Amino acid sequence: LLPRFPAAMPSEALATAAAQSYASLQGYRAEILHFLSDPSTTLEGSYEHFEDGILVVSDGKIVACAPAEEVIAAFKDHPLEVQDNRPCLIMPGFIDAHIHFPQLDIIACHGEKLMDWLQKYTFPAEAQFADKEHSKKAAEIWVAELLRSGTTCVMAFATVHEESVDALFEEAQKYDMLMIAGKVMMDAEEYTPPNLRQEAEACYANSKKLIEKWHGKGRCLYAVTPRFPITSTAKQLELAGKLLAEHEGVYMHSQLNEDKEEIELVKKIHNVEDYLDVYEKAGLLGPRTVLAHCVHMTDRDWTRMNKAGATAIHCPSSNLFLGCGLFAMKDARKHNVYVGLGTDCGAGTSFCQLCGLGDAYKVGQLHGDPLSPFTAFHLATLGTAEALSLDKRIGNFLPGKEADFLVLDLRATPLLEYRMKLAPDIEEKLFLLSTLGDDRQVKHVYCHGKKVHDREVDQAAQAARKKNLKPE
């Protein structure tokens, strides 16, 4: 797949950047890696790696990214303040393209199959979000956990309650975090609890109000969010399609072909040949359609997704946890379908995409198609930005992009430090990060140029809380 955002030569970008004037400039020095295109297509020229580089930021935007000596020379006449992060690694922020905000309370509950999981854990947890204070407190913890894990952009399910959507966007705005979210739509009587069910017309009206309130406000974007066809009637799905048609730029976020039992139930309820038919008939299959899982796919499914420009989201952690099946990346590539990466927490068991990449590698191994380290980190950054049509804004360090980035500590644990000393190149360093890494490697996180997480500050706060909990 070709990148949706054209690459620029670093020397040209640096010269252009240095010729401008700025109110303030901040430089971040470290080993730096970012991607320009998909390395699984052609590795050469797909990424830039500087063993000693400087990322230059001004007013929340990327100004330049190049070897340290070149940046220092080019900006010698500018008041460039450089923060030295060596020997850490700077990368674009991770993107999570499928996650459930209200499932914080049920992460790591003992596993069930998908339909049992929903009834036993998910729906009771989501019912609590009718309470505004519960939604607000959950949003504080949830967003903080994402940032601590290195995720700077997320696409999320809220609940059926407007309170949950408001709480989520309000919390994201505190950090200037790029957030795509939407009110979950459910109205099917047989499979939706009464306290989570909303009549189709009322749900349409509430969703429309939320779109007008939040879509495009700051870094907030809205996704029309029918949970899946089992919990929505044909009428509700038709109205979801109407919302999509009425509001330019909003997304459609749902799920597809996750579990075999689910697939058969969808076909029975909606009297269709296959799962994707339901979305297509409702006008929900298009270039801003984002469908999580896509595990049990046919060639017909992939072909129609390609034709529509729809995106598949690989959720390896949750698919393994619920025993749903294995996503076939090679089939998505074969049919030129964009793929993003999602944690799908709470069925996913870690907010950190380093863990997600480790799971994605294992899923690929079982298919005989393991992700290369370069392909993996492209997927967690620029690849998912492309899949969400956000690559003009985020995903790499080209000039003008919004400055969402991470500082990763390659020595955060004794084992990782030991293995990193033996790594001959950046490729092996990346593989070690995706195999042995987790949130402990995330030292600093920046959203739109602002520091939103500092590991040392966070650890000190945790230590203080623990001290205060100790009995006298």
N, C-alpha and C positions, 0 to 999 in steps of 0.2 A: 504494500500500500504506500502511496506517495504521501508525504507529510502535507497537511493542509496549510501549513505556514512556511513560506520560503526561507531557506537558510541564507545567511550572509557570511561573507569571508571575515574572519576575526580581525585582520589587519585593517580592512575597510571600516569595520564597525568602530574600532579603536580610534582611528584617525578622525572619523566623523564625530565621535563622542568628545574627544579632546578639544575640538574646535568650538564647542558650545560653552555658554556661560551658565553657572549654577549658583543658586542661593547657598546650598550646602552639598557636600559630597561625603559619603562614607564608604570606606573600602574594607573588605573582609578577606584576609590573607590566609591561605591554606592550600592543600591539595584540592583541586577542583575537577569535577566531572559533570558534564551535561550532554544531552543528546540533540542531534540535529535531524535525524530520521531514524527509521526502523532498522536496527542492525541485523535482524533476521533476513532482510531483503538483500542488503549489501553492507557489510561491516565497514569497509573503507569509507571514510568521510562521514560516518553516521554519528560520531561523537567527538567532543573535544575534551582532552584530558591535560591538565597542567599540574605537574608535580609540585610546582610552587607558583600559584596564581593569585590574582586579586580580582574579586568581584566588586564592581563599583555601583553604588546605589544612590539615587537622589529622589526625594519626594515620593518614595514608594515604588519607583520604577528602576529597572535595570538600565544602567548607563553603558557599562562595558564589562567584559570578562576576558582576561588574557594573562599571559605570563607576567609574574610580578615585576620583573625588570622593565618590561615594555610599558606596563601601566604607570609605574613610577616615573619613567622618562616622559611619557606622553602627557601626564598630568602634573608635571613639575611646576607649572605656573598656576595651579589650582590649589586651594586649601583642602587637600585630601587627607582626611583622618583615617588611618588604617588600623584596624583591629587585627592583631596577629593571633590566628587560631591554629597555627602549626603545632603538632603534626596531625591535626584532624582533617577530615574530608568534607568539603562543601558540595552539596547537591541540591537540585530543586526539591521543593517539598513533595511529600508523597500525596497521592490522590486516592481517595476511597470512593468508588463509584456505586457501591451498594451496601447500605448499613441501616439498621433499625434503631432509631433514637430511643423508643420506649423499652427496648429489650436489655437495657443496662441491668435491670433487676434480675434477669434470668440467665445471664451469661454463666456458663459452666453448670447449669442444671443437668442432672443425669439424662443422657441421651434417649430420645424417642425417635420414631420415624416422623416424617414431616407433619402429617395430619394430626397425629397424636400430640406432637410437640405444640402445635397451635392451640389445641383445646386444653391441654394440661397446664401449659406455662404461659404462652404468648397472650392469649385473650384475657386471662385474669390480670396479668401485669398491665396490659394496655388500658384496661378499664379504669385504673387509678388516675390516668392522665386527664380525666374530666375535672380534676381538682387543679386549680391554677397554681397553687403553691407547690404541689407535688411536681407539676411540669417544670416550674421554675428551678427548683432544687435539682431535679434530675438533669436539666439542661446544663447547669453549672458544672456538675460532676462529669457529664458526658463530653462536653466540649473540652474541658481541661484534660481529660484522658486522651482524647484524639490528639491534641497539641503535644502532650507529653510523649506521645508515640510517634510524632513526626508527621502527622497528617495535617496538611494546610488547606485542603479543599475536600469537600465531601458531598455526596448525593445520598439523601436520607429519606426513609419513611418516617413520618411523624405518626400520629394516631388519627382516629376519626374526629378528634376534638380540636376545635379552633385554638383552644388554650395551648395545646402542645406545639402547634405551628408557631404561634406568637412567641412562646418561650424559647423555642429553638433559634429563630431568627434574631430575637433580641440578644440572646447570649452570644451568637456568632458576631453580631455587630460590635460587641465590646472589644473584640480582638481583631476586627477588620478581616475576618475569615471569610473566604469565598464559600458560600453555603447554597446548595441546591436542595430544596425540600418541598414537601407537599402534604396536605391533609389526606390521609388514607380514606378511600371510598369503599364502603361495604353496605349492601342492602339485601342480600339474599337471605331469606328467613331460615332455610334449613341448615345453613352452615355458619351463620353469624349469630353470636349471642345478642339478645335484645338490647343490652346496654352498650353495644358497639355498632348497632344497626342504625342507619339513617336513610330515610326515604329518598329515592333518586333525585327528585326535583329539589328537595331541601339541600341535599348534598351538593348538587350543581350550584345552587345559589350561594352556599357558604364558601365553596371552592372559588367561585368567581370573585367574591368579596376579598378573599385572601390573596388572589392573584393581583388584584388592583391595589391592595395594601402593600404587598411585599416584592413583587417581581420587578427587578431592576433598581430596587432601593439599596443604595450602597453596593455591596458585593453579594446581595441576596438575589437568588433566582428561584423561580417556582417550577415545580414538576407536578403535573396532573398525575395522581397516584391511585389508580384502582389496584387493590392489593393483588388479586389474581382472579380469574374468571369464576372460581368456585364461590367466592364471597360477593360477587356482583351479578346482578341480573343483566339481561341484554339491554334493558332500558337505561340502566345506569352507565353501562359501557358506551352506549350511543351518546349519552350526555357528556361523558368524559371526552369523546371524540369531538363533540361540539365545542367544549372548552378549548381544546387544542387548536381547533380551526379559528376560534374567535380571538385568540391571544397570541400574537406573533412572538416567537422566541421562547415560549414556555416549553418544557420537556414533557414527555410521557414516560413515566417510570413504573415498571411492573416486573413480573417474573414469568419465565417460560421454561417448560419442560425440565423441571427440577427433579421430580420424583415420578416413578412409573404409576403408582396408585393415583397420584394427583392428575396425571395426564389422562388416564382412563376416565376419571370423574369429570374432568372438563369436557371431554368428548361426549359423555352421556348427558350432562346437564344442558349443554348448548347445542347438542345434535349436530356436531361438526365432524369433518374428516380428521382434522388434527388441531392441536392447541392454537397454533398461529392463526388459523382461520377466524377465531373469535376476535382477535385484535384487528385483523384486516377488515372484517365486516363492519366493525364499529368505527372505522376511520382512525384507528390508533397505531397504525404501522406506517412510519415515515422516517425522515432523516433526523428527527429529534427524539426518536423512540429508543429507550434504554431498557433492555430486558436482561434481568439477572438470571444466572445459572446456565441455561441453554445446554443442559447435560445430555439429554436423550433426543438428539437432533437427527433429522433425515436430510438428504440432499435437497429435497423440496423446501424444507425450512430454511436452510442456509441460502439457497438461491433467491428466495423471496426476501430474506433480510438484506442480502446484497443489493437487490433491485430497489428496495425501499430506502437504502442508506441507513438502516437501523443498526444499533450497537448491541453486542453481547457482552455481559459482564461475567468474568471468571471469578467464582467464589470458592476457592479450593478448600479453605478451612471448614466452612459450614457443610459443604458437600461431603467431606470426609466424616465430619462429626455426626451428621444425620444419616450417613450411609446411603446417600441419594445416588451416587455414581461419579464418574470422572469426566470432566470437561475435555474435549478434544481440540486443543489449540491448532493442530495441523489441519483439521477440517475447516475451522474458521479461516485460516490462512488460504487454504485451497480455494475457498469461495470469496476471498477478498472482503470479509466482514470485519469491521473494526471491533477490537476487543479491549475492554478496560478491566481493571482489577478491583475486586471488592472484598471486604472482610466478612460481610453479612453477620456482624455481631448483633444479637447474642447467640445464634447457632454457631457462628464463627467464634473462635476461642481467644483471639487476641486482636486488640485495636491496632497493633503495629504491623505495617506492611512488610517489614523485614521478615516477620514470622509467616506472613502470607506468601511471600516469595519462596520461602523454604517449602511450604506446602505445595505451591504450584510446581516446583521442581519435582517433587515426589510424584505428583499426579502425572506429569509429563513422562517420568521414568516408567510408570506403569503402562503408558501408551507407547513406549519406545520412542518418545519424542521429548527428551528433557530440555527445559529452557536453558539457554546459555546464560552466563552471568550478565552479559551486555543486554540481551533481550529481556531478561528479568527486570533490570533497573530501568530500561526504557519503558517497559509496561507500567511500572509503578509511578512514572513521571510523565514524560511527553506522550507516551502511547495512550494513557488514559485521558490525558488532556485532549488529544486528537479524537478519541472515542466520544468525548462529551462536547466536541466542537468548542473547546476552550483554549486551543493551542495558539490563538492570536493573543491570548491574555497571559497564560501561564504554561509551565511545562519544561522550559529551558531558560537559558540566560542570554537570549538575544536582546539587543537594545530595544527598549520600549515595553518589554514585558513587565508584568507586575511582579514585584520582588518577594516571592514566596520561596524560602529556602531553609536548609538545615545545615547544622554543623554536627557531623557524626564523629564520635570518639572511637578510633580504631583500637584503643587500648583499654576499653572500659571494663573488661574482665581479664583475670590472669590468663585464662585459656586463649581468649582472642588475641591478647597482646603477644603471647608466645607464638601462636600460629601466624600472626601478621609478620613477625620477624622473618619467617620462612617463605613468605609469599614473594614470588619473583616479579610480579607485575600487577597492574590495576585489575586485570581480569580475575586473578585469584583472590585479590582483596575483596572484590565484589561478591564472589562466591562464598567466601568466609563470612561476610556480613549477612548474607541471606540464609546461611546454614546455622551459624552460631549466634547471630545477632538478635536483639530484641530492643525494647524501649530504653534499656540501659545505655545503648550507644548514642542515644539522642541527647546531645549536649545543649544545643541552642536551637530554637525554632523562630523563624521570622515570617510574619504575614504582612504583605504589602509594605515591606521595609521596616516593620516594627517588631521588636523582640517580644514574643508572646510566651516563651518558655525558656527558663534557665534551669538546667539540671541541678546545679549547686544550690540555688535558691530554693528549689522545690524540695530537695533532700533536707535542707536545713529546716524548712517548714514542717516536714514530716517528723523530723527528730523532735522538734519542739512540741508537736501534738502528742507524740508518744510519751514525752517527759511529763506533760500535763495530765496524762491518763494514769500515770503510776500512783499507787496508793502512798499516802504519807507514812 
